[in-house]
Amino acid sequence: MATGKIVFGGNEILVSSVYAYAYSNSKVVLRVFMPEEYGDESRLHLLKDNTAPIEYYERKLIQGEKTGEVVEIDGWELKATYDNYDSGEYVSSYKDGVYSCEITRVGETEKAVRRNTADIAYLSIMSGVEL
């Protein structure tokens, strides 16, 4: 039984783990791990063109009243929401029955620069002024 899942842009993927990782060069990625029993790499590849927030859920756990052992129940609990992982940069790998991928986060400054660049290009075209 899967212990985690991610939900984004109408897609749902069962996963074993998800976490953000920062490289020393300030690049931030989201690492996603999916055992092959939950699907193949094409499922993870859906993250490449995703522009929606990525929600990470884990199965709800309860402690058995009589035995005290932890028991999974059929319900999901939102653990984290990851925003701005929509750069289109996607790297995947496979090892020992587990697919993994990294998708790069776009910072707010870079998003603002992209938006302004697109606005300037649009105004240039509409005004007929070459830049």
Disulfide bonds with the S-S distance in Angstrom:
none
